Amino acid sequence: MNISEYQKLSAVELTTGVRNGLFSKEEVFEAFLNASGSDKSGDLPLNSLISINDSPQFSEGTLVGLPMLYKDSINTSELPTTVGSIVFNNAPSTDDADVVRTLRGAGAVTAAKANLSEWANFRGHSSISGWSAAGGQCRNPHDRLRSPGGSSAGSAVAVAAGLVPVSIGSETDGSIICPASVNGVFGFKPSRGIISTTGMAPISPSQDTVGIFARSIQDIELIFSQFMTPEILSSSASIDLSSTSIGLLATGYSGYSVKGDSLMGKFIDQLASSINFIDGADRKAGTVLDVNGEDEVNLLRFEMYHALPDYLKSRGVGNLSSMEDLIEANKANSDVELSLFGQEHFEESVAVSKLSSDELEALRERHLGGMRRKIDSVLEKSGSSFIMTLSMGPSWLIDDVNGDVISGSGYSPAAIAGYPSINIPIGKVSGLPVGAVIYGPAGSDLKLLGLVKAIVDLAELRVEI
C-alpha cells in the first residue's frame, strides 16, 4: 500500500479492508509511517506529531488495524505523554487513558501522539495556538504561515494532511471545533461525560470533553459507536428533515468575519429548500447566548488548580505535586517554556483557588447552569431543534509577538453547557477553510450526527487532502 492509496481510504474502508484480507494490519501501519514522514519536512514543517510508535501492539476488533492518533494530553502506555511541556520529558510511562483503552480494545493501534497548544491553551494570556515547548509550532496545512487553531491542533492537522483518517483530541472551550474549522475537517464534541476523561491532563472537570476528528461523518460515527451505551442507543439516529428546524442567532455570532458570513449565507441558501431555518431564534426566545468570560476563566482556574495534584501524582515527575510546583518548574526552564509567552493563568489560579464553597457553587450555577438554561430557552421558545452558527472565520497568521488574534467564534455556548456540537467544513475563503458549528440539547448526539449526515449529502460536501 503506497501513501496515495492509504490517504484515499477512510477509517471505515481501512478497517473493512483489513477484516476482508485486502491488506494486513502491518501494511496499514507501514503506510501510516510513510505518510507521517512528511510531518517534519520543509522549511515550515507541519509539526503535528510529537512522537511516533515504533513498536505498535496489534489486536482484533471493529477497528482492527486502524492507526490512532491521540492528543498528547491523553495518557498512553506505549508513548510518552508531555501535555506539550518539557517538564514531562523524562516522565515515566502511564496507564492508558480510558479512551485509549476502549479504542485499543476495539482493535485500534496507538500510532502517535499529537502536538497541541501547551497545557490545552490554558497557561498564559498571550498564548500561540499549536505551539508547545515539547513539540514546537504546529502549522496549518492549507497555509503554513497560518495558525492550526488550538488546542487540539496536531490532531486536526494530521487528519487534514492525510497522516491518519481519524484522531482523538479534547475540548474545554473550542479545542475541537476551532482546529476542525480552520483545518477543514469534521470535529465532533459529544455531550460531556459520554467519553471518559480519566487519564487526561485536566483543565476543567466541568467542561473537559474528549472529541473526534475525521474527514467524513461516517468515520466520526465509527469511532463514536465504540462509546455508545444503552442510553445513547435508545435515542434514534434517524432524522426527519421535514420536522427539524435549525435556529440561526441574531446577536453576537456574526459580523466578525464578513467573508465567512457570506459563505455561511450561501451554505444556508443551498439547504433552505430541504431544511427549515429559523432566523433570529434568540430574538424570538428573548434570550441572548452571551458568555461571561470572567466567570468562565475563573471556574477553569479554580478547577485546574484543584484537579492538578492528582494528575501530577499519577505522573510521578520529581517533586511536582501542585500548581505552585509546576509554576516553579516552568520558571526553572524559562528559556524554553516561557520563551514566547507567560503562565499567567497558572499564577492567577492560586488566588482563585481560595474561593469558598458557596462562592464556587454560585459561580458554577451562574456559568454552567445559566448557559444550559439559555440554550434550552432558545431551542424551546423558537421551535428550533438545533442551533447553527459560523464556527469562526478563516485562520489567522501565526504571531510570536502578539499571540493569537481571534475575532470571534460560535462554539462556546455548547462547550460551556456540555451539549454536543460538530464542525462541518462548508467551504473556503481565499483557500482557507471555514466551518459551521451545529449543536443541540444534552443527549442529542445521535440525532445531531444524523442531521449532519443529511446535510453533507444535501450539500455534497467532501473533504479533500
C-alpha positions as CSV (number, residue, x, y, z in Angstrom):
1,M,0.0,0.0,0.0
2,N,1.6,3.3,-1.1
3,I,1.0,6.7,0.6
4,S,-1.5,7.8,-2.1
5,E,-3.6,4.7,-1.7
6,Y,-3.5,4.9,2.1
7,Q,-4.6,8.6,2.1
8,K,-7.6,7.9,-0.1
9,L,-9.0,5.4,2.4
10,S,-11.4,6.3,5.2
11,A,-11.3,4.6,8.6
12,V,-14.3,2.6,7.6
13,E,-12.6,1.4,4.4
14,L,-9.3,0.7,6.1
15,T,-10.8,-1.5,8.9
16,T,-13.1,-3.2,6.4
17,G,-10.1,-3.9,4.1
18,V,-8.1,-5.5,7.0
19,R,-11.1,-7.7,8.0
20,N,-11.6,-8.8,4.5
21,G,-7.9,-9.6,3.9
22,L,-7.3,-6.9,1.3
23,F,-4.3,-5.7,3.3
24,S,-2.8,-6.5,6.6
25,K,-2.6,-4.6,9.9
26,E,1.2,-4.3,9.3
27,E,0.7,-2.9,5.8
28,V,-1.6,-0.2,7.1
29,F,0.8,0.8,9.8
30,E,3.7,0.9,7.4
31,A,1.7,3.2,5.1
32,F,1.0,5.4,8.1
33,L,4.7,5.6,8.9
34,N,5.5,6.5,5.3
35,A,2.8,9.2,5.3
36,S,3.9,10.6,8.6
37,G,7.4,11.2,7.2
38,S,6.1,14.5,5.6
39,D,5.2,15.9,9.0
40,K,8.7,17.2,9.7
41,S,9.7,18.1,6.1
42,G,10.2,21.5,4.5
43,D,11.3,24.9,5.9
44,L,8.0,25.2,7.7
45,P,7.1,21.7,8.8
46,L,3.6,20.8,9.9
47,N,4.8,19.5,13.3
48,S,1.5,17.8,14.0
49,L,3.2,14.8,15.7
50,I,5.2,14.8,18.9
51,S,6.0,11.1,19.0
52,I,5.5,8.0,16.8
53,N,5.2,4.4,18.0
54,D,7.9,2.2,16.5
55,S,6.7,-0.9,18.3
56,P,2.9,-1.0,17.8
57,Q,0.7,-3.5,19.6
58,F,-1.9,-5.1,17.3
59,S,-5.2,-6.5,18.4
60,E,-8.5,-7.6,16.8
61,G,-11.9,-5.9,16.8
62,T,-14.1,-3.5,14.9
63,L,-11.3,-1.0,14.5
64,V,-8.7,-3.7,13.6
65,G,-5.5,-2.1,12.1
66,L,-6.7,1.5,12.4
67,P,-3.8,3.8,13.2
68,M,-5.0,6.1,16.0
69,L,-3.5,9.5,16.9
70,Y,-4.1,10.9,20.4
71,K,-3.6,14.4,21.6
72,D,-0.5,14.5,23.8
73,S,-2.5,15.4,26.9
74,I,-4.1,11.9,26.8
75,N,-2.1,9.2,28.6
76,T,-0.8,6.3,26.6
77,S,1.2,3.3,27.9
78,E,3.1,2.9,24.6
79,L,4.2,6.5,24.2
80,P,5.2,9.4,26.5
81,T,2.6,12.0,27.4
82,T,4.0,15.5,27.6
83,V,1.0,17.9,27.6
84,G,3.4,19.8,25.4
85,S,5.7,20.6,28.3
86,I,9.4,19.7,28.6
87,V,8.7,19.3,32.3
88,F,7.4,15.8,31.4
89,N,10.2,14.9,29.0
90,N,11.6,12.2,31.4
91,A,8.2,11.2,32.9
92,P,7.6,7.5,33.4
93,S,5.1,5.7,31.3
94,T,1.5,5.8,32.3
95,D,-1.5,3.5,32.1
96,D,-3.7,4.1,29.0
97,A,-6.4,6.7,29.5
98,D,-9.9,5.3,29.4
99,V,-10.5,6.5,25.8
100,V,-7.3,4.8,24.7
101,R,-8.2,1.6,26.5
102,T,-11.6,1.5,24.8
103,L,-10.3,2.1,21.3
104,R,-7.3,-0.3,21.8
105,G,-9.9,-2.9,22.9
106,A,-11.7,-2.4,19.7
107,G,-8.6,-3.0,17.6
108,A,-7.2,0.5,17.1
109,V,-3.4,0.8,17.1
110,T,-1.7,3.6,19.1
111,A,0.2,5.1,16.3
112,A,1.4,8.5,17.5
113,K,0.8,11.4,19.9
114,A,-0.3,14.8,18.5
115,N,1.2,18.2,19.1
116,L,-1.1,20.6,20.9
117,S,-1.3,24.1,22.4
118,E,0.7,23.5,25.6
119,W,-1.5,22.8,28.6
120,A,-4.5,22.9,26.3
121,N,-4.0,26.7,25.7
122,F,-4.6,27.5,29.4
123,R,-1.2,28.6,30.6
124,G,-0.7,32.2,29.5
125,H,-2.7,35.2,28.4
126,S,-0.9,35.7,25.0
127,S,-0.7,32.1,24.0
128,I,0.0,30.9,20.5
129,S,-2.3,28.1,19.3
130,G,-0.5,25.0,18.2
131,W,2.8,25.9,20.0
132,S,4.2,23.7,22.7
133,A,7.7,23.7,24.2
134,A,7.9,19.9,23.6
135,G,6.6,19.9,20.0
136,G,7.3,23.3,18.6
137,Q,4.9,25.2,16.3
138,C,2.3,23.1,14.6
139,R,1.1,24.7,11.3
140,N,-1.9,24.8,9.1
141,P,-1.6,22.5,6.0
142,H,-3.6,24.9,3.9
143,D,-1.1,27.8,4.6
144,R,1.9,27.1,6.8
145,L,2.2,30.7,7.8
146,R,-1.3,30.4,9.4
147,S,-2.5,29.0,12.7
148,P,-3.7,25.4,13.0
149,G,-6.0,26.6,15.8
150,G,-6.0,25.1,19.3
151,S,-5.7,23.4,21.5
152,S,-6.1,20.1,19.7
153,A,-4.0,21.4,16.8
154,G,-2.0,18.4,15.8
155,S,-4.9,16.1,16.0
156,A,-6.8,18.2,13.4
157,V,-3.8,18.9,11.2
158,A,-2.8,15.2,10.9
159,V,-6.3,14.4,9.7
160,A,-6.4,17.3,7.2
161,A,-2.9,16.4,5.9
162,G,-3.8,12.8,5.4
163,L,-1.5,11.3,8.0
164,V,-4.4,9.5,9.7
165,P,-8.1,9.2,8.7
166,V,-9.3,9.9,12.3
167,S,-7.8,11.2,15.5
168,I,-8.7,12.0,19.1
169,G,-8.5,15.4,20.7
170,S,-10.1,17.1,23.7
171,E,-12.0,20.3,24.3
172,T,-12.7,22.6,27.2
173,D,-14.0,25.5,25.1
174,G,-13.4,25.3,21.4
175,S,-10.4,23.0,21.3
176,I,-12.2,20.5,18.9
177,I,-14.4,22.9,16.9
178,C,-11.7,25.6,16.4
179,P,-9.0,23.5,14.8
180,A,-11.6,21.4,12.9
181,S,-12.9,24.6,11.4
182,V,-9.6,26.2,10.3
183,N,-8.1,23.0,9.0
184,G,-11.3,22.0,7.1
185,V,-12.3,18.7,8.8
186,F,-15.2,17.4,10.8
187,G,-14.8,17.8,14.5
188,F,-17.3,16.2,16.9
189,K,-17.5,17.1,20.6
190,P,-20.0,14.7,22.2
191,S,-22.2,15.5,25.2
192,R,-19.9,15.9,28.2
193,G,-19.5,12.7,30.1
194,I,-20.2,10.2,27.3
195,I,-16.5,9.6,26.7
196,S,-14.4,9.3,29.9
197,T,-11.7,11.9,30.5
198,T,-9.9,9.7,33.1
199,G,-6.2,9.6,32.2
200,M,-6.2,13.0,30.6
201,A,-4.5,16.2,31.8
202,P,-7.2,18.2,33.4
203,I,-8.3,21.8,32.9
204,S,-11.9,21.8,34.0
205,P,-13.8,18.6,35.0
206,S,-17.0,20.6,34.4
207,Q,-16.2,21.3,30.7
208,D,-13.4,18.9,29.6
209,T,-14.6,16.6,26.8
210,V,-12.9,14.1,24.5
211,G,-13.6,14.6,20.9
212,I,-13.1,13.1,17.4
213,F,-11.7,14.5,14.1
214,A,-12.3,12.9,10.7
215,R,-12.6,13.6,7.0
216,S,-16.0,12.0,6.9
217,I,-19.1,11.9,9.1
218,Q,-19.2,8.1,8.7
219,D,-15.7,7.9,10.3
220,I,-16.9,10.1,13.2
221,E,-19.8,7.6,13.7
222,L,-17.5,4.6,13.6
223,I,-15.3,5.9,16.4
224,F,-18.2,7.3,18.5
225,S,-20.0,4.0,18.2
226,Q,-17.3,2.4,20.4
227,F,-18.6,4.6,23.3
228,M,-22.3,4.1,22.8
229,T,-24.2,3.0,25.9
230,P,-27.7,1.6,26.0
231,E,-28.9,5.1,27.0
232,I,-27.3,6.6,23.9
233,L,-28.5,3.9,21.6
234,S,-32.1,4.3,22.9
235,S,-32.2,7.7,21.1
236,S,-32.7,7.2,17.3
237,A,-30.1,8.5,14.9
238,S,-32.7,8.9,12.2
239,I,-33.7,12.4,11.4
240,D,-36.8,13.7,9.7
241,L,-35.8,16.9,7.9
242,S,-39.4,18.0,7.4
243,S,-39.8,18.2,11.2
244,T,-36.3,19.5,12.0
245,S,-35.7,23.2,12.4
246,I,-32.3,24.9,12.8
247,G,-32.1,28.1,14.7
248,L,-29.9,30.9,13.5
249,L,-28.7,33.5,16.0
250,A,-29.2,37.3,15.6
251,T,-26.9,38.5,18.4
252,G,-23.2,38.1,18.9
253,Y,-22.4,35.3,16.4
254,S,-21.9,37.0,13.1
255,G,-20.0,40.1,11.9
256,Y,-16.6,39.0,13.0
257,S,-15.8,37.5,9.6
258,V,-17.5,39.2,6.6
259,K,-16.3,36.7,4.1
260,G,-17.1,33.8,6.5
261,D,-20.6,35.2,6.9
262,S,-21.1,35.4,3.1
263,L,-20.0,31.7,2.8
264,M,-22.4,30.8,5.6
265,G,-25.2,32.6,3.8
266,K,-24.6,30.6,0.6
267,F,-24.5,27.4,2.6
268,I,-27.8,28.1,4.2
269,D,-29.4,29.1,0.9
270,Q,-28.2,25.7,-0.5
271,L,-30.1,23.9,2.2
272,A,-33.1,26.1,2.6
273,S,-35.3,24.1,0.3
274,S,-34.9,21.0,2.4
275,I,-34.4,22.3,6.0
276,N,-36.4,24.9,7.9
277,F,-34.2,27.7,9.2
278,I,-35.4,30.0,11.9
279,D,-33.8,33.4,11.6
280,G,-33.2,35.2,14.9
281,A,-34.0,32.2,17.1
282,D,-32.5,34.0,20.1
283,R,-34.6,37.1,19.5
284,K,-37.8,35.0,19.2
285,A,-36.9,33.5,22.5
286,G,-35.9,36.8,24.1
287,T,-32.6,35.2,25.1
288,V,-29.1,36.1,24.2
289,L,-26.5,33.3,24.3
290,D,-23.8,35.6,25.8
291,V,-20.8,34.3,27.6
292,N,-19.4,35.8,30.8
293,G,-15.7,35.4,30.1
294,E,-14.6,36.3,33.6
295,D,-16.8,33.6,35.1
296,E,-15.6,31.0,32.7
297,V,-11.9,31.7,33.2
298,N,-12.3,31.8,37.0
299,L,-14.0,28.4,37.0
300,L,-11.3,26.9,34.8
301,R,-8.6,28.3,37.0
302,F,-10.2,27.0,40.2
303,E,-10.9,23.6,38.8
304,M,-7.5,23.2,37.2
305,Y,-5.8,24.2,40.4
306,H,-7.6,21.6,42.4
307,A,-7.6,18.8,39.8
308,L,-3.9,19.1,39.0
309,P,-2.4,17.5,42.2
310,D,-4.0,14.1,41.4
311,Y,-2.8,14.2,37.8
312,L,0.8,15.2,38.9
313,K,0.8,12.4,41.4
314,S,-0.1,9.9,38.8
315,R,2.7,11.1,36.5
316,G,5.4,10.8,39.2
317,V,7.7,13.5,38.0
318,G,10.3,14.6,40.5
319,N,8.8,16.8,43.2
320,L,5.8,18.0,41.2
321,S,2.7,17.8,43.3
322,S,0.9,21.1,42.9
323,M,0.2,24.1,40.7
324,E,2.8,26.0,42.7
325,D,5.4,23.3,41.9
326,L,4.5,23.4,38.2
327,I,4.9,27.2,38.2
328,E,8.4,26.9,39.6
329,A,9.3,24.2,37.2
330,N,8.4,26.4,34.3
331,K,10.5,29.2,35.8
332,A,13.4,26.8,36.1
333,N,13.0,26.1,32.3
334,S,12.0,29.6,31.4
335,D,14.5,29.8,28.4
336,V,12.3,27.3,26.6
337,E,8.9,27.1,28.5
338,L,8.4,30.9,28.8
339,S,10.3,32.0,25.7
340,L,7.2,33.1,23.8
341,F,4.5,33.8,26.5
342,G,4.0,33.5,30.2
343,Q,2.0,31.4,32.6
344,E,-0.5,34.0,33.9
345,H,-3.4,31.6,34.1
346,F,-1.3,29.2,36.3
347,E,-0.3,32.1,38.6
348,E,-3.8,33.6,38.8
349,S,-5.3,30.2,39.6
350,V,-3.5,30.3,43.0
351,A,-5.6,33.2,44.2
352,V,-8.8,31.9,42.6
353,S,-8.3,28.6,44.3
354,K,-9.3,30.1,47.6
355,L,-13.0,30.6,46.6
356,S,-15.3,29.4,49.3
357,S,-17.7,26.6,48.7
358,D,-20.6,29.0,48.5
359,E,-18.8,31.2,46.0
360,L,-17.9,28.2,43.9
361,E,-21.4,26.9,43.9
362,A,-22.7,30.3,42.8
363,L,-20.1,30.5,40.1
364,R,-21.0,27.1,38.7
365,E,-24.7,27.8,38.8
366,R,-24.3,31.2,37.1
367,H,-21.9,30.0,34.5
368,L,-22.8,26.4,33.7
369,G,-26.4,26.3,34.7
370,G,-27.1,29.7,33.2
371,M,-25.8,28.7,29.8
372,R,-27.8,25.5,29.8
373,R,-31.0,27.4,30.6
374,K,-30.2,29.9,27.8
375,I,-29.7,27.3,25.1
376,D,-32.8,25.3,26.3
377,S,-34.8,28.5,26.2
378,V,-33.7,29.4,22.6
379,L,-34.5,25.9,21.4
380,E,-37.9,25.6,23.1
381,K,-39.2,29.1,22.6
382,S,-38.1,29.5,19.0
383,G,-39.2,26.0,18.0
384,S,-35.6,25.1,16.9
385,S,-34.3,21.5,17.1
386,F,-30.7,22.6,16.8
387,I,-28.6,25.9,16.6
388,M,-26.1,26.7,13.9
389,T,-23.5,29.5,13.7
390,L,-20.2,30.1,11.9
391,S,-17.6,28.2,13.8
392,M,-15.1,31.0,13.3
393,G,-13.5,32.9,10.5
394,P,-10.5,31.8,8.4
395,S,-7.3,31.0,10.1
396,W,-5.1,33.9,11.3
397,L,-1.4,34.4,10.8
398,I,0.9,32.8,13.4
399,D,2.3,35.7,15.5
400,D,5.1,35.0,18.0
401,V,4.9,38.6,19.3
402,N,1.2,39.2,19.9
403,G,-0.1,35.7,20.2
404,D,-3.5,34.6,18.8
405,V,-5.7,37.2,17.2
406,I,-9.2,35.6,17.0
407,S,-12.0,38.0,16.1
408,G,-14.9,35.8,17.1
409,S,-16.3,32.2,17.3
410,G,-19.6,30.4,17.7
411,Y,-18.7,27.3,19.7
412,S,-18.6,28.5,23.3
413,P,-22.3,28.1,24.4
414,A,-22.3,24.3,23.6
415,A,-18.9,23.9,25.2
416,I,-19.9,25.5,28.4
417,A,-23.3,23.7,28.6
418,G,-21.7,20.4,27.8
419,Y,-24.0,19.9,24.9
420,P,-23.0,18.0,21.7
421,S,-21.6,20.0,18.8
422,I,-19.9,19.4,15.5
423,N,-18.0,21.4,13.0
424,I,-19.0,21.0,9.3
425,P,-16.4,22.2,6.7
426,I,-18.6,24.3,4.5
427,G,-16.0,25.8,2.1
428,K,-13.0,28.1,1.8
429,V,-12.2,31.8,1.8
430,S,-9.1,32.6,-0.2
431,G,-8.0,29.0,0.1
432,L,-8.6,28.8,3.8
433,P,-11.3,26.5,5.3
434,V,-14.3,27.8,7.1
435,G,-16.7,25.7,9.2
436,A,-20.2,25.9,10.6
437,V,-20.9,24.6,14.1
438,I,-24.2,22.9,14.9
439,Y,-25.2,22.0,18.4
440,G,-28.3,20.6,20.2
441,P,-29.6,19.8,23.6
442,A,-28.0,17.4,26.1
443,G,-28.0,13.8,24.8
444,S,-28.9,14.7,21.2
445,D,-25.6,13.3,19.9
446,L,-27.0,10.6,17.5
447,K,-29.7,13.0,16.2
448,L,-27.1,15.6,15.6
449,L,-24.9,13.2,13.7
450,G,-27.9,12.1,11.7
451,L,-28.7,15.7,10.8
452,V,-25.1,16.4,9.8
453,K,-25.1,13.2,7.6
454,A,-28.2,14.5,5.8
455,I,-26.7,18.0,5.4
456,V,-23.5,16.6,4.0
457,D,-25.5,14.6,1.4
458,L,-27.7,17.6,0.5
459,A,-24.7,19.9,0.1
460,E,-22.5,17.3,-1.4
461,L,-19.7,18.2,0.9
462,R,-16.4,16.4,0.6
463,V,-13.1,16.9,2.4
464,E,-10.1,16.6,0.1
465,I,-6.5,16.3,1.3
